[in-house]
Amino acid sequence: MISAEGSGLRATSDDQGRYEIRGLSSGAYTLHVRLLGYQPRTARIVVDQAAVTQDFVLTEQPISLSPVDVVVGSRARHTAAEQLAVPVDVFTSEDMTKQGVTETGQILQSLAPSVNFPHQSVTDANDIVRPFTLRGLSPDETLVLINGWRRHQMALVNTFAYGMGAGTTGVDLNAIPSSAIDRIDVLRDGASAQYGSDAIAGVVNMVLKEGQFTPFLNTSIGRYHPDNYADDGTTANLNGGWGIGIGRGSLGLFGEFLDRQPTNRAWPDPYEDAGTGVTDSIVNAASSSSGMPRRSRTTTGRWAREGRRHDGKLSATAERQGTTEFYSFGGWSYRKGTGNGYRRCAVDCASFIQGRNWPQIYPFGYLPEFAPNVLDNSIVAGIRTVASGWSIDLGTSYGYNRFDYHIRHTLNVSLGPCLDRPIRARRARTARWAPPTTWPIRRRFLRAGSSVTRCSWA
């Protein structure tokens, strides 16, 4: 780019370096030349009636980029994933915004081929909270870090989760607002020697945004219109963030709200008549010929309904920079949703679910509904400092997850036909506190010949 100062005129050179600026009136001008990867140059010229020729010789200048501090895969810090001996993928916030999805778990699945985030229905409580897997291994064999700190696990034990590792407990990625994430580091190799047995599959480290930045707000809404079924449920998402400068530090505030309406693609069941003598067939998108609502007409192998979900999340990060840095981050998430089990027929039908209804209570059969409420809280605080060449990081973390397992429209057959009240479901809780018993202490030593030796304790 070549511009003439004070005239407002500029030109762009071709691949041979030729350029031409027209329309300059007589007088003295200063030409400025800029090219990415080269040092800028200036030249003083005087324009009169004749054409003026001015050549420039540019000197190459390396482009300095802000280093990315990768903390997974090694006890020492690195400024690039290529410096590590293990495979680490680094995904920035720009990469995340291009995926077309808003849930953190789905974003990670779109970015990393080794990550799977199953999206299935009729999985009991996993309709509401779904774990993810790395390299096809169990959810509890992947370590999840937030800014290098261990993330607490869910209170729910996966007991009816297709392809999600039954009997395991993973981390709820969707409790973290995607708008708060600056980048994601994925170590797609076993790292149990460094982190422990919960990193057999690998490590996922989410680095939150920090510093002062302009407030932003994102929103999306959409639904799918199939040809042979009613429209799928509408999904709406609203998220944003604001980085506030406070003296030498900063405070980052982030929030996200998700509303997902149910989707129903259930097929008619020609074997069940709900005690009416008329077998099931779809008359329109909302009802069946037996008079039962279509949303409650499902059978084994024909179930295709996704429940309703409301999700609210808040997150905050705070730091104060200097020789000694104080930092803290945490979040709050509340989720309310519904999911369904297999339909219990009015009388024994062709499905494998038989003898699970009392017609005195449900004369047309019933469809069990799960309506869990999930609460998730976390807080981390610490201090970083440098003393006599040693880098010291001291902090503590606390995480809490509560899963209220509410069930509606159901009964316990063993209690007989006289019990007309729903059974009481359970509540699961888990809490994790990491006291400051592990202190990362690092130092770099320079030897002759510019070789670098790092030592660290944790």
Legacy VTK file of the C-alpha trace (Angstrom):
# vtk DataFile Version 3.0
C-alpha trace
ASCII
DATASET POLYDATA
POINTS 458 float
0.000 0.000 0.000
1.433 3.379 -1.075
-0.193 6.572 0.184
0.539 10.268 -0.241
0.322 12.048 3.091
-2.085 14.959 3.172
-3.777 14.160 -0.151
-6.005 11.248 0.788
-4.823 9.406 -2.331
-3.319 5.916 -2.285
-2.522 3.018 -4.557
-1.787 -0.716 -4.359
1.160 -2.205 -6.240
0.858 -5.218 -8.535
2.817 -8.469 -8.233
5.804 -6.778 -9.912
5.825 -3.875 -7.467
4.531 -1.297 -9.958
2.172 1.404 -8.717
0.696 4.696 -9.883
-0.992 7.524 -7.990
-3.054 9.913 -10.099
-4.664 13.248 -9.246
-1.884 14.792 -7.145
-1.700 18.569 -7.441
1.640 20.393 -7.551
3.509 20.489 -4.259
5.628 18.466 -1.833
4.375 15.160 -0.435
5.582 12.343 1.795
4.979 8.854 0.416
4.377 6.026 2.884
4.859 2.391 1.831
3.555 -0.508 3.921
3.717 -4.234 3.200
2.982 -7.035 5.643
6.205 -8.764 6.610
8.434 -5.783 5.634
9.598 -2.622 7.360
7.592 0.480 6.316
9.439 3.147 4.307
8.863 6.832 3.548
10.180 9.190 0.840
9.859 12.930 0.171
8.843 13.925 -3.369
7.987 17.169 -5.190
5.263 17.081 -7.839
5.213 19.555 -10.746
4.032 19.315 -14.324
6.180 16.264 -15.172
5.662 12.726 -13.888
7.655 11.729 -10.802
9.192 8.287 -10.323
9.988 7.034 -6.835
11.320 3.522 -6.136
11.462 1.787 -2.765
13.576 -1.093 -1.475
11.883 -2.872 1.437
13.604 -4.899 4.127
12.011 -8.056 5.497
10.727 -7.933 9.048
9.439 -11.021 10.921
5.880 -10.726 12.189
5.618 -11.025 15.976
2.559 -12.894 17.179
1.358 -13.181 20.755
2.508 -16.565 22.079
-0.072 -19.159 23.100
0.904 -20.576 26.492
0.153 -24.315 26.254
0.118 -25.962 29.688
-1.005 -29.517 28.836
1.239 -32.383 27.818
4.283 -31.162 29.747
5.184 -29.903 33.205
6.963 -26.959 31.564
5.134 -24.169 29.758
5.382 -23.937 25.972
4.423 -21.188 23.554
3.388 -23.548 20.741
1.834 -26.994 20.533
4.527 -28.011 18.010
7.134 -27.855 20.774
5.501 -30.748 22.632
6.359 -34.413 22.199
2.673 -35.389 22.403
-0.216 -34.478 20.042
-1.988 -31.341 21.271
-4.679 -29.528 19.265
-5.294 -25.839 20.026
-8.695 -24.428 19.032
-9.262 -20.681 19.363
-12.491 -18.801 20.035
-12.575 -17.870 16.328
-12.635 -21.560 15.446
-15.478 -22.123 17.896
-17.703 -19.420 16.400
-17.522 -21.051 12.947
-19.049 -24.396 14.003
-22.735 -23.437 13.774
-23.580 -24.838 17.232
-23.670 -23.172 20.639
-23.388 -25.989 23.197
-19.834 -26.399 24.451
-19.942 -30.193 24.072
-21.151 -30.014 20.477
-18.559 -27.354 19.638
-15.759 -29.568 20.914
-17.096 -32.540 18.957
-17.141 -30.462 15.756
-13.572 -29.270 16.280
-11.815 -32.436 17.461
-12.358 -35.666 15.471
-11.286 -37.746 18.485
-14.129 -36.331 20.635
-17.608 -37.867 20.578
-20.642 -36.216 22.170
-23.573 -38.642 21.651
-26.935 -37.003 21.109
-29.458 -39.738 21.906
-32.904 -39.983 23.431
-34.546 -42.468 25.800
-31.434 -42.513 27.986
-33.202 -41.616 31.241
-31.313 -38.812 32.990
-28.762 -38.610 30.179
-31.416 -36.860 28.116
-30.606 -33.852 30.314
-26.911 -34.262 31.093
-24.694 -35.998 28.548
-21.012 -36.864 28.961
-18.445 -36.804 26.185
-15.799 -39.356 25.258
-12.258 -38.972 23.914
-10.707 -41.589 21.625
-13.664 -43.904 22.272
-12.737 -44.482 25.919
-14.870 -44.042 29.032
-16.027 -40.520 30.033
-14.273 -40.762 33.411
-10.958 -41.525 31.700
-10.678 -38.030 30.185
-9.324 -35.283 32.397
-11.011 -31.884 32.011
-9.168 -28.774 33.152
-10.301 -25.158 33.419
-7.317 -22.807 33.195
-5.183 -25.783 34.208
-7.348 -26.685 37.241
-9.242 -29.974 37.513
-12.961 -29.710 36.793
-15.324 -31.555 39.137
-17.490 -34.382 37.828
-21.263 -34.726 37.645
-23.333 -36.299 40.419
-25.125 -38.511 37.902
-23.888 -42.045 37.266
-24.485 -43.064 33.640
-26.584 -46.214 33.967
-28.642 -46.130 30.768
-26.441 -44.259 28.327
-25.977 -45.792 24.904
-22.376 -45.354 23.801
-21.515 -43.233 26.830
-19.921 -45.734 29.187
-22.417 -47.242 31.637
-21.456 -46.971 35.284
-19.235 -43.938 34.763
-19.386 -40.302 35.799
-18.022 -37.621 33.497
-17.763 -33.843 33.335
-20.677 -31.689 32.175
-19.099 -29.492 29.503
-22.367 -27.670 28.842
-22.231 -26.131 32.316
-19.491 -23.846 30.933
-20.693 -20.948 28.723
-19.082 -21.176 25.306
-18.837 -17.369 25.243
-16.383 -17.502 28.186
-13.870 -19.787 26.445
-10.843 -18.213 24.776
-9.356 -21.463 23.488
-9.459 -25.245 24.017
-6.353 -27.459 24.237
-6.953 -31.149 23.507
-4.236 -33.642 24.381
-5.335 -36.685 22.371
-2.999 -39.208 23.911
-2.728 -41.034 27.212
-1.286 -38.815 29.943
-1.845 -40.883 33.089
1.874 -40.785 33.935
1.647 -37.029 34.362
-1.934 -36.430 35.513
-3.169 -39.760 36.939
-5.618 -42.487 35.931
-8.334 -39.989 34.969
-6.215 -38.969 31.955
-5.919 -42.386 30.283
-7.821 -41.133 27.215
-6.293 -37.651 27.231
-6.763 -34.143 28.565
-9.094 -31.283 27.601
-8.030 -27.874 28.929
-10.373 -24.903 28.526
-8.779 -21.478 28.867
-11.201 -18.715 29.811
-11.144 -15.197 28.404
-9.477 -12.548 30.515
-8.511 -8.921 30.374
-10.537 -5.920 29.286
-12.653 -6.212 26.127
-15.720 -4.638 24.530
-19.099 -6.106 25.596
-20.593 -8.539 23.092
-23.914 -10.316 22.713
-24.742 -13.257 20.429
-28.113 -14.817 19.725
-29.339 -17.651 17.537
-32.692 -19.319 16.965
-33.772 -22.048 14.605
-35.811 -25.160 13.985
-35.924 -27.974 11.434
-38.936 -28.483 9.142
-39.169 -32.153 8.067
-41.486 -33.300 5.306
-43.255 -36.217 6.994
-43.406 -35.103 10.626
-44.281 -32.090 12.669
-41.581 -29.430 12.993
-38.774 -30.143 15.391
-38.559 -28.138 18.582
-37.230 -24.596 18.354
-33.791 -23.989 19.853
-32.887 -20.492 21.033
-29.569 -19.379 22.497
-28.436 -16.080 23.974
-24.872 -15.526 25.226
-22.505 -12.652 25.840
-19.640 -11.277 27.876
-17.957 -8.125 29.153
-14.354 -7.559 30.260
-14.101 -4.724 32.775
-10.787 -3.089 33.684
-10.274 -2.644 37.431
-7.022 -0.843 38.191
-4.165 -3.111 37.133
-6.551 -6.053 36.951
-9.737 -7.025 35.186
-13.096 -8.697 35.751
-14.766 -10.790 33.056
-18.499 -11.532 33.211
-20.158 -14.085 30.922
-23.646 -15.488 30.621
-25.635 -17.873 28.455
-29.278 -18.952 28.219
-30.507 -21.901 26.154
-34.105 -22.948 25.500
-34.701 -26.120 23.510
-38.247 -27.303 22.862
-39.067 -31.034 22.481
-38.901 -32.929 19.198
-41.208 -35.857 18.382
-40.721 -38.260 15.477
-42.382 -41.337 16.961
-43.758 -43.989 14.604
-47.213 -45.551 15.017
-47.393 -48.868 16.864
-49.717 -51.290 15.021
-49.662 -53.742 17.942
-51.038 -51.594 20.748
-54.574 -50.233 21.008
-54.385 -48.679 24.510
-57.385 -50.806 25.475
-59.657 -49.135 22.922
-59.645 -51.854 20.246
-58.261 -49.400 17.674
-54.590 -49.827 16.801
-52.305 -46.871 16.581
-51.853 -44.953 13.324
-50.908 -41.346 12.702
-53.814 -39.262 11.455
-52.029 -35.931 11.617
-48.944 -34.474 13.193
-50.529 -34.199 16.633
-52.723 -37.242 17.293
-53.273 -40.918 16.540
-56.337 -42.842 15.464
-56.742 -44.363 18.921
-57.282 -40.896 20.378
-54.082 -40.803 22.429
-51.739 -37.819 22.005
-48.960 -38.646 19.619
-46.317 -37.544 22.066
-47.263 -40.461 24.314
-47.494 -43.110 21.569
-44.096 -44.752 21.377
-42.714 -48.272 21.408
-39.449 -50.110 21.424
-37.375 -49.375 18.332
-39.640 -46.518 17.231
-38.743 -43.978 19.886
-37.488 -40.691 18.531
-38.390 -37.907 20.888
-36.005 -35.397 22.398
-37.016 -33.697 25.610
-37.335 -30.061 26.575
-34.449 -28.214 28.207
-33.885 -24.803 29.771
-30.305 -23.922 30.656
-28.888 -20.821 32.348
-25.160 -20.291 32.968
-23.046 -17.539 34.488
-19.261 -17.352 34.671
-16.741 -14.834 35.943
-12.960 -14.410 35.841
-10.883 -11.938 37.808
-7.176 -11.213 37.908
-4.697 -8.589 39.058
-1.425 -8.442 37.190
2.004 -7.478 38.371
4.991 -9.244 39.882
2.459 -11.063 42.047
-0.825 -12.001 40.392
-4.080 -12.815 42.161
-6.599 -14.763 40.093
-10.032 -16.280 40.527
-12.728 -17.745 38.309
-15.948 -19.634 38.831
-19.391 -20.350 37.488
-23.011 -21.102 38.263
-25.294 -23.234 36.104
-28.913 -24.300 36.508
-30.634 -26.679 34.114
-34.225 -27.859 33.956
-35.410 -30.355 31.391
-37.554 -33.353 30.573
-36.958 -36.740 29.015
-39.009 -39.900 28.579
-38.677 -43.624 28.995
-40.342 -46.384 26.994
-44.116 -46.414 26.893
-45.938 -48.747 29.274
-48.907 -50.261 27.443
-52.410 -50.400 28.890
-52.254 -54.183 28.537
-49.359 -56.431 27.559
-48.339 -55.456 24.031
-45.839 -56.777 21.538
-42.919 -54.881 23.076
-40.619 -56.416 25.644
-42.070 -54.147 28.339
-44.907 -56.153 29.857
-46.670 -56.321 33.171
-45.716 -52.779 34.171
-49.091 -51.098 34.435
-52.234 -51.173 36.529
-55.248 -50.243 34.324
-56.987 -49.004 37.468
-54.458 -46.150 37.558
-53.578 -45.698 33.867
-56.381 -47.238 31.771
-54.714 -46.147 28.500
-51.134 -46.862 29.579
-48.590 -44.233 30.409
-45.308 -42.696 29.331
-42.806 -42.092 32.190
-41.277 -38.641 32.193
-38.018 -37.585 33.783
-37.916 -33.946 34.909
-34.516 -33.398 36.565
-33.162 -30.130 37.908
-29.376 -29.794 37.767
-27.371 -27.264 39.777
-23.640 -26.771 39.236
-21.298 -24.389 41.088
-17.538 -23.935 41.032
-14.919 -21.486 42.303
-11.130 -21.322 41.979
-8.806 -18.797 43.611
-5.054 -18.535 43.817
-1.894 -16.485 43.637
1.061 -16.585 41.253
4.411 -15.023 41.991
8.081 -15.163 41.104
10.688 -15.429 43.849
14.436 -15.702 43.218
13.852 -17.055 39.719
11.261 -19.598 40.852
7.700 -19.470 39.495
5.186 -20.357 42.225
1.439 -20.973 41.838
-0.646 -21.572 44.973
-4.440 -21.943 44.916
-7.504 -23.965 45.791
-10.718 -25.006 44.021
-14.219 -26.158 44.951
-16.883 -27.724 42.739
-20.440 -28.809 43.508
-23.036 -30.621 41.397
-26.567 -31.602 42.415
-28.936 -33.704 40.334
-32.583 -33.805 41.453
-33.990 -36.922 39.799
-37.721 -36.107 39.518
-40.030 -38.604 37.786
-43.615 -37.972 36.704
-46.417 -40.008 35.084
-45.241 -43.320 36.492
-46.003 -45.951 39.124
-44.495 -48.886 40.976
-46.290 -52.052 39.877
-45.175 -53.996 42.954
-47.188 -51.674 45.213
-50.519 -52.672 43.670
-53.336 -50.697 42.035
-54.250 -48.677 45.118
-51.293 -46.305 45.083
-52.367 -43.305 43.020
-49.439 -41.035 43.905
-46.113 -40.906 42.029
-43.092 -42.507 43.588
-40.416 -40.335 45.156
-37.232 -40.127 43.142
-33.720 -39.636 44.438
-31.308 -36.724 44.678
-27.634 -37.132 43.833
-24.913 -34.752 44.969
-21.181 -34.525 44.536
-18.669 -31.992 45.810
-14.957 -31.704 45.184
-12.543 -29.515 47.088
-8.923 -29.375 46.038
-6.920 -27.941 48.953
-3.594 -26.227 48.231
-1.566 -29.385 48.816
0.040 -29.373 45.336
2.114 -26.316 44.577
3.502 -26.024 41.020
7.038 -24.631 41.351
9.164 -24.163 38.229
12.504 -22.707 37.226
14.541 -22.561 34.029
18.309 -23.077 34.012
20.530 -21.917 31.127
23.646 -23.940 30.348
26.597 -23.128 28.146
25.709 -23.394 24.480
22.212 -21.929 25.133
20.658 -25.291 26.010
17.741 -25.019 28.415
17.023 -27.288 31.380
13.678 -27.091 33.146
12.845 -28.513 36.525
9.490 -28.472 38.231
7.677 -29.818 41.240
3.936 -30.236 41.709
LINES 1 459
458 0 1 2 3 4 5 6 7 8 9 10 11 12 13 14 15 16 17 18 19 20 21 22 23 24 25 26 27 28 29 30 31 32 33 34 35 36 37 38 39 40 41 42 43 44 45 46 47 48 49 50 51 52 53 54 55 56 57 58 59 60 61 62 63 64 65 66 67 68 69 70 71 72 73 74 75 76 77 78 79 80 81 82 83 84 85 86 87 88 89 90 91 92 93 94 95 96 97 98 99 100 101 102 103 104 105 106 107 108 109 110 111 112 113 114 115 116 117 118 119 120 121 122 123 124 125 126 127 128 129 130 131 132 133 134 135 136 137 138 139 140 141 142 143 144 145 146 147 148 149 150 151 152 153 154 155 156 157 158 159 160 161 162 163 164 165 166 167 168 169 170 171 172 173 174 175 176 177 178 179 180 181 182 183 184 185 186 187 188 189 190 191 192 193 194 195 196 197 198 199 200 201 202 203 204 205 206 207 208 209 210 211 212 213 214 215 216 217 218 219 220 221 222 223 224 225 226 227 228 229 230 231 232 233 234 235 236 237 238 239 240 241 242 243 244 245 246 247 248 249 250 251 252 253 254 255 256 257 258 259 260 261 262 263 264 265 266 267 268 269 270 271 272 273 274 275 276 277 278 279 280 281 282 283 284 285 286 287 288 289 290 291 292 293 294 295 296 297 298 299 300 301 302 303 304 305 306 307 308 309 310 311 312 313 314 315 316 317 318 319 320 321 322 323 324 325 326 327 328 329 330 331 332 333 334 335 336 337 338 339 340 341 342 343 344 345 346 347 348 349 350 351 352 353 354 355 356 357 358 359 360 361 362 363 364 365 366 367 368 369 370 371 372 373 374 375 376 377 378 379 380 381 382 383 384 385 386 387 388 389 390 391 392 393 394 395 396 397 398 399 400 401 402 403 404 405 406 407 408 409 410 411 412 413 414 415 416 417 418 419 420 421 422 423 424 425 426 427 428 429 430 431 432 433 434 435 436 437 438 439 440 441 442 443 444 445 446 447 448 449 450 451 452 453 454 455 456 457
